[in-house]
Amino acid sequence: MKTNTILLAVIITAIISATVSTGCNRNSHDKNFIPYGLIGLNVYVYNNKTDKEFFVGEVTGKYRSRKKMLREAQSMASAFALDYKLKDWSYVCCTATSTSGCVTKVR
């Protein structure tokens, strides 16, 4: 039993070491991996009353300008809701990369 526990500890340590040594290497990152492959946000507004979703538009930018992009997305969503006189609404931003229009959703 003690041998199995030691063997398991050695295996776990080897896996963690391999993951840390390769996972943190900048050159090993997929170019589309978040946050490095971020090219912008796709903005959607939800009409909570009718459960309908509307694509509002795109905000382009890079990871370093994400706060500015989020502010622009919020403004874009607010303007859409005002134009269409939506009273009960919410919005979602999808993180876009060159290979996907919605890798992650950001509220």
Phi and psi in radians as a Rosetta constraint file:
Dihedral C 1 N 2 CA 2 C 2 CIRCULARHARMONIC -1.135 0.35
Dihedral N 2 CA 2 C 2 N 3 CIRCULARHARMONIC -0.633 0.35
Dihedral C 2 N 3 CA 3 C 3 CIRCULARHARMONIC -1.130 0.35
Dihedral N 3 CA 3 C 3 N 4 CIRCULARHARMONIC -0.709 0.35
Dihedral C 3 N 4 CA 4 C 4 CIRCULARHARMONIC -1.108 0.35
Dihedral N 4 CA 4 C 4 N 5 CIRCULARHARMONIC -0.701 0.35
Dihedral C 4 N 5 CA 5 C 5 CIRCULARHARMONIC -1.149 0.35
Dihedral N 5 CA 5 C 5 N 6 CIRCULARHARMONIC -0.739 0.35
Dihedral C 5 N 6 CA 6 C 6 CIRCULARHARMONIC -1.149 0.35
Dihedral N 6 CA 6 C 6 N 7 CIRCULARHARMONIC -0.770 0.35
Dihedral C 6 N 7 CA 7 C 7 CIRCULARHARMONIC -1.062 0.35
Dihedral N 7 CA 7 C 7 N 8 CIRCULARHARMONIC -0.750 0.35
Dihedral C 7 N 8 CA 8 C 8 CIRCULARHARMONIC -1.090 0.35
Dihedral N 8 CA 8 C 8 N 9 CIRCULARHARMONIC -0.738 0.35
Dihedral C 8 N 9 CA 9 C 9 CIRCULARHARMONIC -1.093 0.35
Dihedral N 9 CA 9 C 9 N 10 CIRCULARHARMONIC -0.705 0.35
Dihedral C 9 N 10 CA 10 C 10 CIRCULARHARMONIC -1.141 0.35
Dihedral N 10 CA 10 C 10 N 11 CIRCULARHARMONIC -0.741 0.35
Dihedral C 10 N 11 CA 11 C 11 CIRCULARHARMONIC -1.115 0.35
Dihedral N 11 CA 11 C 11 N 12 CIRCULARHARMONIC -0.800 0.35
Dihedral C 11 N 12 CA 12 C 12 CIRCULARHARMONIC -1.087 0.35
Dihedral N 12 CA 12 C 12 N 13 CIRCULARHARMONIC -0.749 0.35
Dihedral C 12 N 13 CA 13 C 13 CIRCULARHARMONIC -1.077 0.35
Dihedral N 13 CA 13 C 13 N 14 CIRCULARHARMONIC -0.721 0.35
Dihedral C 13 N 14 CA 14 C 14 CIRCULARHARMONIC -1.137 0.35
Dihedral N 14 CA 14 C 14 N 15 CIRCULARHARMONIC -0.719 0.35
Dihedral C 14 N 15 CA 15 C 15 CIRCULARHARMONIC -1.133 0.35
Dihedral N 15 CA 15 C 15 N 16 CIRCULARHARMONIC -0.787 0.35
Dihedral C 15 N 16 CA 16 C 16 CIRCULARHARMONIC -1.095 0.35
Dihedral N 16 CA 16 C 16 N 17 CIRCULARHARMONIC -0.753 0.35
Dihedral C 16 N 17 CA 17 C 17 CIRCULARHARMONIC -1.090 0.35
Dihedral N 17 CA 17 C 17 N 18 CIRCULARHARMONIC -0.750 0.35
Dihedral C 17 N 18 CA 18 C 18 CIRCULARHARMONIC -1.140 0.35
Dihedral N 18 CA 18 C 18 N 19 CIRCULARHARMONIC -0.713 0.35
Dihedral C 18 N 19 CA 19 C 19 CIRCULARHARMONIC -1.136 0.35
Dihedral N 19 CA 19 C 19 N 20 CIRCULARHARMONIC -0.803 0.35
Dihedral C 19 N 20 CA 20 C 20 CIRCULARHARMONIC -1.156 0.35
Dihedral N 20 CA 20 C 20 N 21 CIRCULARHARMONIC -0.731 0.35
Dihedral C 20 N 21 CA 21 C 21 CIRCULARHARMONIC -1.241 0.35
Dihedral N 21 CA 21 C 21 N 22 CIRCULARHARMONIC -0.541 0.35
Dihedral C 21 N 22 CA 22 C 22 CIRCULARHARMONIC -1.696 0.35
Dihedral N 22 CA 22 C 22 N 23 CIRCULARHARMONIC -0.579 0.35
Dihedral C 22 N 23 CA 23 C 23 CIRCULARHARMONIC -1.211 0.35
Dihedral N 23 CA 23 C 23 N 24 CIRCULARHARMONIC -0.475 0.35
Dihedral C 23 N 24 CA 24 C 24 CIRCULARHARMONIC -1.651 0.35
Dihedral N 24 CA 24 C 24 N 25 CIRCULARHARMONIC 0.010 0.35
Dihedral C 24 N 25 CA 25 C 25 CIRCULARHARMONIC -1.367 0.35
Dihedral N 25 CA 25 C 25 N 26 CIRCULARHARMONIC 2.054 0.35
Dihedral C 25 N 26 CA 26 C 26 CIRCULARHARMONIC -0.989 0.35
Dihedral N 26 CA 26 C 26 N 27 CIRCULARHARMONIC -0.610 0.35
Dihedral C 26 N 27 CA 27 C 27 CIRCULARHARMONIC -1.240 0.35
Dihedral N 27 CA 27 C 27 N 28 CIRCULARHARMONIC -0.314 0.35
Dihedral C 27 N 28 CA 28 C 28 CIRCULARHARMONIC -1.535 0.35
Dihedral N 28 CA 28 C 28 N 29 CIRCULARHARMONIC -0.147 0.35
Dihedral C 28 N 29 CA 29 C 29 CIRCULARHARMONIC -1.230 0.35
Dihedral N 29 CA 29 C 29 N 30 CIRCULARHARMONIC 2.407 0.35
Dihedral C 29 N 30 CA 30 C 30 CIRCULARHARMONIC -1.134 0.35
Dihedral N 30 CA 30 C 30 N 31 CIRCULARHARMONIC 2.387 0.35
Dihedral C 30 N 31 CA 31 C 31 CIRCULARHARMONIC -1.080 0.35
Dihedral N 31 CA 31 C 31 N 32 CIRCULARHARMONIC -0.350 0.35
Dihedral C 31 N 32 CA 32 C 32 CIRCULARHARMONIC -1.735 0.35
Dihedral N 32 CA 32 C 32 N 33 CIRCULARHARMONIC 0.110 0.35
Dihedral C 32 N 33 CA 33 C 33 CIRCULARHARMONIC -1.230 0.35
Dihedral N 33 CA 33 C 33 N 34 CIRCULARHARMONIC 2.377 0.35
Dihedral C 33 N 34 CA 34 C 34 CIRCULARHARMONIC -1.277 0.35
Dihedral N 34 CA 34 C 34 N 35 CIRCULARHARMONIC 2.391 0.35
Dihedral C 34 N 35 CA 35 C 35 CIRCULARHARMONIC -1.636 0.35
Dihedral N 35 CA 35 C 35 N 36 CIRCULARHARMONIC -0.087 0.35
Dihedral C 35 N 36 CA 36 C 36 CIRCULARHARMONIC -1.233 0.35
Dihedral N 36 CA 36 C 36 N 37 CIRCULARHARMONIC -0.500 0.35
Dihedral C 36 N 37 CA 37 C 37 CIRCULARHARMONIC -1.654 0.35
Dihedral N 37 CA 37 C 37 N 38 CIRCULARHARMONIC 0.133 0.35
Dihedral C 37 N 38 CA 38 C 38 CIRCULARHARMONIC -1.049 0.35
Dihedral N 38 CA 38 C 38 N 39 CIRCULARHARMONIC 2.213 0.35
Dihedral C 38 N 39 CA 39 C 39 CIRCULARHARMONIC -2.049 0.35
Dihedral N 39 CA 39 C 39 N 40 CIRCULARHARMONIC -0.116 0.35
Dihedral C 39 N 40 CA 40 C 40 CIRCULARHARMONIC 2.790 0.35
Dihedral N 40 CA 40 C 40 N 41 CIRCULARHARMONIC -2.942 0.35
Dihedral C 40 N 41 CA 41 C 41 CIRCULARHARMONIC -2.246 0.35
Dihedral N 41 CA 41 C 41 N 42 CIRCULARHARMONIC 2.407 0.35
Dihedral C 41 N 42 CA 42 C 42 CIRCULARHARMONIC -1.741 0.35
Dihedral N 42 CA 42 C 42 N 43 CIRCULARHARMONIC 2.271 0.35
Dihedral C 42 N 43 CA 43 C 43 CIRCULARHARMONIC -1.850 0.35
Dihedral N 43 CA 43 C 43 N 44 CIRCULARHARMONIC 2.269 0.35
Dihedral C 43 N 44 CA 44 C 44 CIRCULARHARMONIC -2.199 0.35
Dihedral N 44 CA 44 C 44 N 45 CIRCULARHARMONIC 2.463 0.35
Dihedral C 44 N 45 CA 45 C 45 CIRCULARHARMONIC -1.981 0.35
Dihedral N 45 CA 45 C 45 N 46 CIRCULARHARMONIC 2.410 0.35
Dihedral C 45 N 46 CA 46 C 46 CIRCULARHARMONIC -1.934 0.35
Dihedral N 46 CA 46 C 46 N 47 CIRCULARHARMONIC 2.252 0.35
Dihedral C 46 N 47 CA 47 C 47 CIRCULARHARMONIC -1.529 0.35
Dihedral N 47 CA 47 C 47 N 48 CIRCULARHARMONIC 1.829 0.35
Dihedral C 47 N 48 CA 48 C 48 CIRCULARHARMONIC -1.167 0.35
Dihedral N 48 CA 48 C 48 N 49 CIRCULARHARMONIC -0.431 0.35
Dihedral C 48 N 49 CA 49 C 49 CIRCULARHARMONIC -1.261 0.35
Dihedral N 49 CA 49 C 49 N 50 CIRCULARHARMONIC -0.690 0.35
Dihedral C 49 N 50 CA 50 C 50 CIRCULARHARMONIC -1.849 0.35
Dihedral N 50 CA 50 C 50 N 51 CIRCULARHARMONIC -0.057 0.35
Dihedral C 50 N 51 CA 51 C 51 CIRCULARHARMONIC 1.020 0.35
Dihedral N 51 CA 51 C 51 N 52 CIRCULARHARMONIC 0.580 0.35
Dihedral C 51 N 52 CA 52 C 52 CIRCULARHARMONIC -1.789 0.35
Dihedral N 52 CA 52 C 52 N 53 CIRCULARHARMONIC 2.574 0.35
Dihedral C 52 N 53 CA 53 C 53 CIRCULARHARMONIC -1.961 0.35
Dihedral N 53 CA 53 C 53 N 54 CIRCULARHARMONIC 2.443 0.35
Dihedral C 53 N 54 CA 54 C 54 CIRCULARHARMONIC -2.230 0.35
Dihedral N 54 CA 54 C 54 N 55 CIRCULARHARMONIC 2.274 0.35
Dihedral C 54 N 55 CA 55 C 55 CIRCULARHARMONIC -1.378 0.35
Dihedral N 55 CA 55 C 55 N 56 CIRCULARHARMONIC 2.122 0.35
Dihedral C 55 N 56 CA 56 C 56 CIRCULARHARMONIC -1.663 0.35
Dihedral N 56 CA 56 C 56 N 57 CIRCULARHARMONIC -0.660 0.35
Dihedral C 56 N 57 CA 57 C 57 CIRCULARHARMONIC 2.776 0.35
Dihedral N 57 CA 57 C 57 N 58 CIRCULARHARMONIC -2.982 0.35
Dihedral C 57 N 58 CA 58 C 58 CIRCULARHARMONIC -2.087 0.35
Dihedral N 58 CA 58 C 58 N 59 CIRCULARHARMONIC 2.491 0.35
Dihedral C 58 N 59 CA 59 C 59 CIRCULARHARMONIC -2.061 0.35
Dihedral N 59 CA 59 C 59 N 60 CIRCULARHARMONIC 2.084 0.35
Dihedral C 59 N 60 CA 60 C 60 CIRCULARHARMONIC -1.635 0.35
Dihedral N 60 CA 60 C 60 N 61 CIRCULARHARMONIC 2.657 0.35
Dihedral C 60 N 61 CA 61 C 61 CIRCULARHARMONIC 2.869 0.35
Dihedral N 61 CA 61 C 61 N 62 CIRCULARHARMONIC -3.139 0.35
Dihedral C 61 N 62 CA 62 C 62 CIRCULARHARMONIC -2.001 0.35
Dihedral N 62 CA 62 C 62 N 63 CIRCULARHARMONIC 3.017 0.35
Dihedral C 62 N 63 CA 63 C 63 CIRCULARHARMONIC -0.957 0.35
Dihedral N 63 CA 63 C 63 N 64 CIRCULARHARMONIC -0.699 0.35
Dihedral C 63 N 64 CA 64 C 64 CIRCULARHARMONIC -1.167 0.35
Dihedral N 64 CA 64 C 64 N 65 CIRCULARHARMONIC -0.358 0.35
Dihedral C 64 N 65 CA 65 C 65 CIRCULARHARMONIC -1.841 0.35
Dihedral N 65 CA 65 C 65 N 66 CIRCULARHARMONIC 0.405 0.35
Dihedral C 65 N 66 CA 66 C 66 CIRCULARHARMONIC -1.080 0.35
Dihedral N 66 CA 66 C 66 N 67 CIRCULARHARMONIC -0.617 0.35
Dihedral C 66 N 67 CA 67 C 67 CIRCULARHARMONIC -1.148 0.35
Dihedral N 67 CA 67 C 67 N 68 CIRCULARHARMONIC -0.728 0.35
Dihedral C 67 N 68 CA 68 C 68 CIRCULARHARMONIC -1.118 0.35
Dihedral N 68 CA 68 C 68 N 69 CIRCULARHARMONIC -0.730 0.35
Dihedral C 68 N 69 CA 69 C 69 CIRCULARHARMONIC -1.089 0.35
Dihedral N 69 CA 69 C 69 N 70 CIRCULARHARMONIC -0.718 0.35
Dihedral C 69 N 70 CA 70 C 70 CIRCULARHARMONIC -1.125 0.35
Dihedral N 70 CA 70 C 70 N 71 CIRCULARHARMONIC -0.684 0.35
Dihedral C 70 N 71 CA 71 C 71 CIRCULARHARMONIC -1.115 0.35
Dihedral N 71 CA 71 C 71 N 72 CIRCULARHARMONIC -0.750 0.35
Dihedral C 71 N 72 CA 72 C 72 CIRCULARHARMONIC -1.108 0.35
Dihedral N 72 CA 72 C 72 N 73 CIRCULARHARMONIC -0.704 0.35
Dihedral C 72 N 73 CA 73 C 73 CIRCULARHARMONIC -1.119 0.35
Dihedral N 73 CA 73 C 73 N 74 CIRCULARHARMONIC -0.732 0.35
Dihedral C 73 N 74 CA 74 C 74 CIRCULARHARMONIC -1.096 0.35
Dihedral N 74 CA 74 C 74 N 75 CIRCULARHARMONIC -0.747 0.35
Dihedral C 74 N 75 CA 75 C 75 CIRCULARHARMONIC -1.101 0.35
Dihedral N 75 CA 75 C 75 N 76 CIRCULARHARMONIC -0.740 0.35
Dihedral C 75 N 76 CA 76 C 76 CIRCULARHARMONIC -1.089 0.35
Dihedral N 76 CA 76 C 76 N 77 CIRCULARHARMONIC -0.771 0.35
Dihedral C 76 N 77 CA 77 C 77 CIRCULARHARMONIC -1.154 0.35
Dihedral N 77 CA 77 C 77 N 78 CIRCULARHARMONIC -0.736 0.35
Dihedral C 77 N 78 CA 78 C 78 CIRCULARHARMONIC -1.089 0.35
Dihedral N 78 CA 78 C 78 N 79 CIRCULARHARMONIC -0.756 0.35
Dihedral C 78 N 79 CA 79 C 79 CIRCULARHARMONIC -1.114 0.35
Dihedral N 79 CA 79 C 79 N 80 CIRCULARHARMONIC -0.706 0.35
Dihedral C 79 N 80 CA 80 C 80 CIRCULARHARMONIC -1.089 0.35
Dihedral N 80 CA 80 C 80 N 81 CIRCULARHARMONIC -0.827 0.35
Dihedral C 80 N 81 CA 81 C 81 CIRCULARHARMONIC -1.081 0.35
Dihedral N 81 CA 81 C 81 N 82 CIRCULARHARMONIC -0.673 0.35
Dihedral C 81 N 82 CA 82 C 82 CIRCULARHARMONIC -1.180 0.35
Dihedral N 82 CA 82 C 82 N 83 CIRCULARHARMONIC -0.807 0.35
Dihedral C 82 N 83 CA 83 C 83 CIRCULARHARMONIC -1.031 0.35
Dihedral N 83 CA 83 C 83 N 84 CIRCULARHARMONIC -0.683 0.35
Dihedral C 83 N 84 CA 84 C 84 CIRCULARHARMONIC -1.695 0.35
Dihedral N 84 CA 84 C 84 N 85 CIRCULARHARMONIC 0.165 0.35
Dihedral C 84 N 85 CA 85 C 85 CIRCULARHARMONIC 0.943 0.35
Dihedral N 85 CA 85 C 85 N 86 CIRCULARHARMONIC 0.752 0.35
Dihedral C 85 N 86 CA 86 C 86 CIRCULARHARMONIC -1.448 0.35
Dihedral N 86 CA 86 C 86 N 87 CIRCULARHARMONIC 2.276 0.35
Dihedral C 86 N 87 CA 87 C 87 CIRCULARHARMONIC -1.738 0.35
Dihedral N 87 CA 87 C 87 N 88 CIRCULARHARMONIC -0.681 0.35
Dihedral C 87 N 88 CA 88 C 88 CIRCULARHARMONIC -1.983 0.35
Dihedral N 88 CA 88 C 88 N 89 CIRCULARHARMONIC 1.645 0.35
Dihedral C 88 N 89 CA 89 C 89 CIRCULARHARMONIC -2.470 0.35
Dihedral N 89 CA 89 C 89 N 90 CIRCULARHARMONIC 2.851 0.35
Dihedral C 89 N 90 CA 90 C 90 CIRCULARHARMONIC -2.559 0.35
Dihedral N 90 CA 90 C 90 N 91 CIRCULARHARMONIC 2.972 0.35
Dihedral C 90 N 91 CA 91 C 91 CIRCULARHARMONIC -2.421 0.35
Dihedral N 91 CA 91 C 91 N 92 CIRCULARHARMONIC 2.773 0.35
Dihedral C 91 N 92 CA 92 C 92 CIRCULARHARMONIC -2.387 0.35
Dihedral N 92 CA 92 C 92 N 93 CIRCULARHARMONIC 2.491 0.35
Dihedral C 92 N 93 CA 93 C 93 CIRCULARHARMONIC -1.963 0.35
Dihedral N 93 CA 93 C 93 N 94 CIRCULARHARMONIC 2.302 0.35
Dihedral C 93 N 94 CA 94 C 94 CIRCULARHARMONIC -1.766 0.35
Dihedral N 94 CA 94 C 94 N 95 CIRCULARHARMONIC 2.247 0.35
Dihedral C 94 N 95 CA 95 C 95 CIRCULARHARMONIC -1.228 0.35
Dihedral N 95 CA 95 C 95 N 96 CIRCULARHARMONIC 2.166 0.35
Dihedral C 95 N 96 CA 96 C 96 CIRCULARHARMONIC -1.880 0.35
Dihedral N 96 CA 96 C 96 N 97 CIRCULARHARMONIC 2.432 0.35
Dihedral C 96 N 97 CA 97 C 97 CIRCULARHARMONIC -2.149 0.35
Dihedral N 97 CA 97 C 97 N 98 CIRCULARHARMONIC -3.126 0.35
Dihedral C 97 N 98 CA 98 C 98 CIRCULARHARMONIC -1.202 0.35
Dihedral N 98 CA 98 C 98 N 99 CIRCULARHARMONIC -0.290 0.35
Dihedral C 98 N 99 CA 99 C 99 CIRCULARHARMONIC -1.918 0.35
Dihedral N 99 CA 99 C 99 N 100 CIRCULARHARMONIC -0.149 0.35
Dihedral C 99 N 100 CA 100 C 100 CIRCULARHARMONIC -2.605 0.35
Dihedral N 100 CA 100 C 100 N 101 CIRCULARHARMONIC 2.452 0.35
Dihedral C 100 N 101 CA 101 C 101 CIRCULARHARMONIC -1.539 0.35
Dihedral N 101 CA 101 C 101 N 102 CIRCULARHARMONIC -0.110 0.35
Dihedral C 101 N 102 CA 102 C 102 CIRCULARHARMONIC -2.730 0.35
Dihedral N 102 CA 102 C 102 N 103 CIRCULARHARMONIC 1.365 0.35
Dihedral C 102 N 103 CA 103 C 103 CIRCULARHARMONIC -1.301 0.35
Dihedral N 103 CA 103 C 103 N 104 CIRCULARHARMONIC -0.801 0.35
Dihedral C 103 N 104 CA 104 C 104 CIRCULARHARMONIC -2.437 0.35
Dihedral N 104 CA 104 C 104 N 105 CIRCULARHARMONIC 2.710 0.35
Dihedral C 104 N 105 CA 105 C 105 CIRCULARHARMONIC -1.838 0.35
Dihedral N 105 CA 105 C 105 N 106 CIRCULARHARMONIC 2.384 0.35
Dihedral C 105 N 106 CA 106 C 106 CIRCULARHARMONIC -2.161 0.35
Dihedral N 106 CA 106 C 106 N 107 CIRCULARHARMONIC 2.242 0.35
